[in-house]
Amino acid sequence: MKRLLVLAALLTAPAAWAGNLDISHAWIRLIPGGGPSAAYLTLSNRGDAPVALVGAECAAYGKVMLHRSTESGGTSRMEHVDRLSVPPGGTRKLAPGGYHLMLMQPKDPPQVGDELAVTLHFADGTTLSVPFSVQPAYSQGPQ
């Protein structure tokens, strides 16, 4: 009986945790030519503890990294970041010109209109698979 309770607790913990995190506007801007693409989403933390996104993976790409784009004095830069924290009651947007997931080394390049599962990794060890819609390079996201 004790093992059954422990197993039930392990199986339900991620669902309860995910219940405090709303994920919306998940989309991929597909760059033609087989190069890297970018993925965007909005994370809203309805919980009472901070949440930190620390990585991601996608079966269609060999590598996914968390990046931030910045512009200063007419020069654009993109840099790798280790984590993106979402404070309790807060929202973080991964959007063009800011934070984003960089999808590199395409294994099975998607097509516009496809839906790809991207697994998000959080600092507490939780993972969450999220469907992302694939949009064309000129898109500003799903309408």
KEFIVEX-60502 format. One record per residue (C-alpha): x, y, z; residue number from 0; residue in one letter. Coordinates in nm, 4 decimals, always signed. Each point is the difference from the previous one (the first is absolute). Layout:
KEFIVEX-60502
{c1 X, c2 Y, c3 Z, resi NUM, resn a}
...
end
This chain:
KEFIVEX-60502
{c1 +0.0000, c2 +0.0000, c3 +0.0000, resi 0, resn m}
{c1 +0.2831, c2 +0.2378, c3 +0.0868, resi 1, resn k}
{c1 +0.1609, c2 -0.0545, c3 -0.3445, resi 2, resn r}
{c1 -0.3328, c2 +0.0678, c3 -0.1681, resi 3, resn l}
{c1 -0.0361, c2 +0.3330, c3 +0.1828, resi 4, resn l}
{c1 +0.3547, c2 +0.1051, c3 -0.0904, resi 5, resn v}
{c1 -0.0586, c2 -0.0930, c3 -0.3648, resi 6, resn l}
{c1 -0.3293, c2 +0.1913, c3 -0.0051, resi 7, resn a}
{c1 +0.1734, c2 +0.3065, c3 +0.1477, resi 8, resn a}
{c1 +0.2772, c2 -0.0152, c3 -0.2616, resi 9, resn l}
{c1 -0.2459, c2 -0.0340, c3 -0.2850, resi 10, resn l}
{c1 -0.2204, c2 +0.2873, c3 +0.1111, resi 11, resn t}
{c1 +0.2708, c2 +0.2488, c3 +0.1053, resi 12, resn a}
{c1 +0.0836, c2 +0.1343, c3 -0.3503, resi 13, resn p}
{c1 -0.3688, c2 +0.0436, c3 -0.0862, resi 14, resn a}
{c1 -0.0619, c2 +0.1987, c3 +0.3188, resi 15, resn a}
{c1 +0.3098, c2 +0.2110, c3 -0.0634, resi 16, resn w}
{c1 -0.0935, c2 +0.0571, c3 -0.3652, resi 17, resn a}
{c1 -0.3406, c2 +0.1156, c3 +0.1223, resi 18, resn g}
{c1 +0.1695, c2 +0.3180, c3 +0.1283, resi 19, resn n}
{c1 +0.1671, c2 +0.0729, c3 -0.3307, resi 20, resn l}
{c1 -0.1962, c2 +0.1192, c3 -0.3027, resi 21, resn d}
{c1 +0.1741, c2 -0.0346, c3 -0.3334, resi 22, resn i}
{c1 -0.1452, c2 +0.1823, c3 -0.2989, resi 23, resn s}
{c1 +0.0929, c2 +0.1351, c3 -0.3433, resi 24, resn h}
{c1 +0.2480, c2 -0.2845, c3 -0.0667, resi 25, resn a}
{c1 +0.1279, c2 +0.0281, c3 -0.3561, resi 26, resn w}
{c1 +0.3071, c2 -0.0542, c3 -0.2146, resi 27, resn i}
{c1 +0.1225, c2 +0.2451, c3 -0.2629, resi 28, resn r}
{c1 +0.1281, c2 -0.2333, c3 -0.2720, resi 29, resn l}
{c1 +0.3032, c2 +0.1364, c3 -0.1789, resi 30, resn i}
{c1 +0.0285, c2 -0.1574, c3 -0.3475, resi 31, resn p}
{c1 +0.3122, c2 -0.1716, c3 -0.1242, resi 32, resn g}
{c1 +0.0517, c2 -0.2517, c3 +0.2798, resi 33, resn g}
{c1 +0.1640, c2 +0.2415, c3 +0.2412, resi 34, resn g}
{c1 -0.0953, c2 +0.0793, c3 +0.3570, resi 35, resn p}
{c1 -0.3491, c2 +0.1188, c3 +0.0896, resi 36, resn s}
{c1 -0.1377, c2 +0.1782, c3 +0.3060, resi 37, resn a}
{c1 -0.2791, c2 -0.0983, c3 +0.2375, resi 38, resn a}
{c1 -0.2091, c2 +0.2361, c3 +0.2093, resi 39, resn y}
{c1 -0.2584, c2 -0.0323, c3 +0.2776, resi 40, resn l}
{c1 -0.1464, c2 +0.1723, c3 +0.3021, resi 41, resn t}
{c1 +0.0487, c2 -0.1410, c3 +0.3512, resi 42, resn l}
{c1 -0.2392, c2 +0.1183, c3 +0.2726, resi 43, resn s}
{c1 +0.0694, c2 -0.1112, c3 +0.3570, resi 44, resn n}
{c1 -0.3157, c2 -0.0147, c3 +0.2123, resi 45, resn r}
{c1 +0.1848, c2 -0.1679, c3 +0.2868, resi 46, resn g}
{c1 +0.1570, c2 +0.1432, c3 +0.3125, resi 47, resn d}
{c1 +0.3587, c2 -0.1004, c3 -0.0837, resi 48, resn a}
{c1 +0.2261, c2 +0.1068, c3 -0.2837, resi 49, resn p}
{c1 +0.0369, c2 -0.2292, c3 -0.3018, resi 50, resn v}
{c1 +0.3154, c2 -0.0131, c3 -0.2129, resi 51, resn a}
{c1 +0.0205, c2 -0.1290, c3 -0.3562, resi 52, resn l}
{c1 +0.3491, c2 -0.1490, c3 -0.0428, resi 53, resn v}
{c1 -0.0172, c2 -0.1799, c3 -0.3333, resi 54, resn g}
{c1 -0.2008, c2 -0.1798, c3 -0.2640, resi 55, resn a}
{c1 +0.0178, c2 -0.2771, c3 -0.2560, resi 56, resn e}
{c1 -0.1810, c2 -0.0901, c3 -0.3210, resi 57, resn c}
{c1 +0.0292, c2 -0.3279, c3 -0.1919, resi 58, resn a}
{c1 +0.0120, c2 +0.1855, c3 -0.3349, resi 59, resn a}
{c1 +0.3157, c2 +0.1923, c3 +0.1026, resi 60, resn y}
{c1 +0.3370, c2 -0.1142, c3 +0.1325, resi 61, resn g}
{c1 +0.0392, c2 +0.2894, c3 +0.2417, resi 62, resn k}
{c1 -0.2262, c2 +0.2554, c3 +0.1680, resi 63, resn v}
{c1 +0.1406, c2 +0.2932, c3 +0.1971, resi 64, resn m}
{c1 -0.1505, c2 +0.2889, c3 +0.1925, resi 65, resn l}
{c1 +0.1163, c2 +0.3305, c3 -0.1511, resi 66, resn h}
{c1 -0.0618, c2 +0.3718, c3 +0.0373, resi 67, resn r}
{c1 +0.0221, c2 +0.2541, c3 -0.2806, resi 68, resn s}
{c1 +0.0905, c2 +0.3578, c3 +0.0836, resi 69, resn t}
{c1 +0.0641, c2 +0.3148, c3 -0.1997, resi 70, resn e}
{c1 +0.2262, c2 +0.2848, c3 +0.1022, resi 71, resn s}
{c1 +0.1216, c2 +0.2871, c3 -0.2132, resi 72, resn g}
{c1 -0.1284, c2 -0.1601, c3 -0.3179, resi 73, resn g}
{c1 +0.1791, c2 -0.3290, c3 +0.0678, resi 74, resn t}
{c1 -0.1964, c2 -0.3190, c3 +0.0624, resi 75, resn s}
{c1 +0.1381, c2 -0.2765, c3 +0.2200, resi 76, resn r}
{c1 -0.1185, c2 -0.3436, c3 +0.0973, resi 77, resn m}
{c1 +0.1320, c2 -0.1694, c3 +0.3118, resi 78, resn e}
{c1 -0.0545, c2 -0.3309, c3 +0.1737, resi 79, resn h}
{c1 -0.1691, c2 +0.0194, c3 +0.3417, resi 80, resn v}
{c1 -0.0077, c2 -0.2781, c3 +0.2587, resi 81, resn d}
{c1 -0.3451, c2 +0.0691, c3 +0.1414, resi 82, resn r}
{c1 -0.3073, c2 +0.2146, c3 -0.0270, resi 83, resn l}
{c1 -0.1787, c2 +0.0582, c3 +0.3303, resi 84, resn s}
{c1 -0.3716, c2 +0.0673, c3 +0.0298, resi 85, resn v}
{c1 -0.0906, c2 +0.1584, c3 +0.3357, resi 86, resn p}
{c1 -0.3120, c2 -0.1031, c3 +0.1928, resi 87, resn p}
{c1 -0.2990, c2 +0.1635, c3 -0.1667, resi 88, resn g}
{c1 +0.2218, c2 +0.1110, c3 -0.2878, resi 89, resn g}
{c1 +0.0180, c2 -0.0526, c3 -0.3737, resi 90, resn t}
{c1 +0.2996, c2 -0.0375, c3 -0.2315, resi 91, resn r}
{c1 -0.0300, c2 +0.0198, c3 -0.3758, resi 92, resn k}
{c1 +0.2398, c2 -0.1653, c3 -0.2365, resi 93, resn l}
{c1 -0.0533, c2 +0.2179, c3 -0.3079, resi 94, resn a}
{c1 +0.1824, c2 +0.1261, c3 -0.3092, resi 95, resn p}
{c1 +0.2696, c2 +0.2482, c3 +0.0991, resi 96, resn g}
{c1 +0.0329, c2 -0.1388, c3 +0.3535, resi 97, resn g}
{c1 +0.0165, c2 -0.3367, c3 +0.1694, resi 98, resn y}
{c1 -0.0555, c2 -0.3038, c3 -0.2226, resi 99, resn h}
{c1 +0.0837, c2 -0.3657, c3 -0.0418, resi 100, resn l}
{c1 +0.2550, c2 -0.0503, c3 -0.2780, resi 101, resn m}
{c1 -0.0706, c2 -0.3238, c3 -0.1864, resi 102, resn l}
{c1 +0.3243, c2 -0.1177, c3 -0.1626, resi 103, resn m}
{c1 +0.1257, c2 -0.2958, c3 -0.2012, resi 104, resn q}
{c1 -0.3298, c2 -0.1013, c3 -0.1655, resi 105, resn p}
{c1 -0.0347, c2 -0.3781, c3 -0.0286, resi 106, resn k}
{c1 -0.3441, c2 -0.0108, c3 -0.1546, resi 107, resn d}
{c1 -0.0853, c2 +0.3546, c3 -0.1110, resi 108, resn p}
{c1 -0.3657, c2 +0.0840, c3 +0.0593, resi 109, resn p}
{c1 -0.2330, c2 +0.1649, c3 -0.2461, resi 110, resn q}
{c1 -0.2143, c2 +0.3088, c3 +0.0530, resi 111, resn v}
{c1 -0.3264, c2 -0.1164, c3 +0.1558, resi 112, resn g}
{c1 +0.1592, c2 -0.2902, c3 +0.1913, resi 113, resn d}
{c1 -0.0219, c2 -0.0339, c3 +0.3751, resi 114, resn e}
{c1 +0.3152, c2 -0.0993, c3 +0.1869, resi 115, resn l}
{c1 +0.0330, c2 -0.1134, c3 +0.3592, resi 116, resn a}
{c1 +0.2653, c2 +0.1905, c3 +0.1924, resi 117, resn v}
{c1 +0.0890, c2 -0.1274, c3 +0.3464, resi 118, resn t}
{c1 +0.0733, c2 +0.2818, c3 +0.2433, resi 119, resn l}
{c1 +0.2390, c2 -0.0636, c3 +0.2909, resi 120, resn h}
{c1 -0.0360, c2 +0.1863, c3 +0.3284, resi 121, resn f}
{c1 +0.2495, c2 +0.0532, c3 +0.2826, resi 122, resn a}
{c1 -0.1897, c2 -0.2270, c3 +0.2393, resi 123, resn d}
{c1 +0.0418, c2 -0.2953, c3 -0.2392, resi 124, resn g}
{c1 -0.3519, c2 +0.0193, c3 -0.1414, resi 125, resn t}
{c1 -0.0472, c2 -0.0435, c3 -0.3742, resi 126, resn t}
{c1 -0.3033, c2 +0.0975, c3 -0.2006, resi 127, resn l}
{c1 -0.0740, c2 -0.0890, c3 -0.3640, resi 128, resn s}
{c1 -0.1670, c2 +0.2891, c3 -0.1829, resi 129, resn v}
{c1 -0.1402, c2 +0.0054, c3 -0.3564, resi 130, resn p}
{c1 +0.1457, c2 +0.2809, c3 -0.2137, resi 131, resn f}
{c1 -0.1570, c2 +0.1059, c3 -0.3299, resi 132, resn s}
{c1 +0.2437, c2 +0.0491, c3 -0.2882, resi 133, resn v}
{c1 -0.0404, c2 +0.3404, c3 -0.1671, resi 134, resn q}
{c1 +0.1756, c2 +0.1562, c3 -0.3029, resi 135, resn p}
{c1 +0.3122, c2 +0.2166, c3 +0.0372, resi 136, resn a}
{c1 -0.1950, c2 +0.3266, c3 -0.0464, resi 137, resn y}
{c1 -0.2584, c2 -0.0901, c3 +0.2671, resi 138, resn s}
{c1 -0.0505, c2 +0.1902, c3 +0.3235, resi 139, resn q}
{c1 -0.1622, c2 -0.3074, c3 +0.1553, resi 140, resn g}
{c1 -0.3272, c2 -0.1897, c3 -0.0247, resi 141, resn p}
{c1 -0.3075, c2 +0.2150, c3 -0.0370, resi 142, resn q}
end
